Amino acid sequence: AKANKAGGAARTRKLREAIELYGQAHAIDPDNVAVLTNRAAVHMALGRYGDAVNDCKKAVETAGRVRADAKLKARAYERMGKAELQRRDPEAALRAFEEARGVG
């Protein structure tokens, strides 16, 4: 329910509200990889690339621990790569994109 509300807030560009709601959803269901990757996307929309990278790293760790769908893990690496590009760290971005390609 919180994740759905967060998604709605993000779609209507209520980004700070979306961050808060995704945080609540993560507290309720810490194994939900999609919540972390979605919150990372909102962080990116706000220009908070370091926070996006941190959420993506948590998503990758969680995906491995709970054996989440490979697509979710790949999405986390892809978003991490995009955030690293915005942080002007092409080496880290390349590593993330290579990991995304190798998932599955």
N, C-alpha and C positions, 0 to 999 in steps of 0.2 A: 504494500500500500504506500509506504513512504517512497519507495523507488519510483512508483508510478507518478506520485505527486511531484517528485523531483524532476522526472522527465517532462512533465507538463510545464513546470516552471522554466526549465531550460528552453523548451520550444517557444515559450512566450517571452524569452529574453529576460526573465527574472533570474539572472544568473547567481546572484548572491543567495537568494532564497533556495535555488537549486543546490548550491554547495552545502547549505545547512541541512536540507532534506536528505541529500545523499549521505551526509555524515551520520544522520539519525538512522538511515537504512543500514549503513555499514555497522553501526553499533548493535542493531537488532540481528543482522545476519552477516557476520564477519567473513563468511565463506563465499559470499556472492561476488564473484569476479566482475560481473557486468556493472555492478554498482561502482566499483573502483575505476573501471575504464571509462564509464560515463562521467564520473566526477572529474577524471583527468581531462576529458574533453571540455568540460565547463571551465576548469582552471585555465586551459589554453585559450578559450574565448575571452577570458579576463586578462590574458597576458601573464599569468602566473605559471611560467613554464617549469620552474623548479618544483612547485607543488604537483604539477602534472606528472613530471618524471617520478616523483616519490610515489604517487598513486599507482603509476604503471608498474613500478618495481614491486609494490605490495601485491598488485594483481597477478604478476608473474609468479611470485612466491606462493600466493594462495592457489593459483591454478595448478601448480605442481603438487601442492599438498593435497588438494581435494580431487585431483585428477579431472579437472574441468575440461570441457570441450576444447579441442585444439584451436578452433577459430577464435575463442575468447583470449587464449594465451597469445596467439598471433596478433590480435587486435591491440593487446596491451603493448607488445613490442613495437608495433607500427606507430601507435600514438607516442610512445617513448621516443622513437626516432624523430618524429615530427617536432616534438618539444625540444629535443636536443639540437635540432637544426635552428630553431628559434633562439636557443641559448648560444648559438654560434659555436657549437662543438661538433664539427662534422665527423670526427673520429667516433665519438660516442653514438652519433646518429647512425653511422654506417654499421656499427656493431649491432645496434638494435634492429635495423632493417634486415641484417643477415640472420639474426635470431628469428625474426618473424618469418622469413622465407624457409628456415629450417624446421619450423614447428610442424608436427604432424607425423 
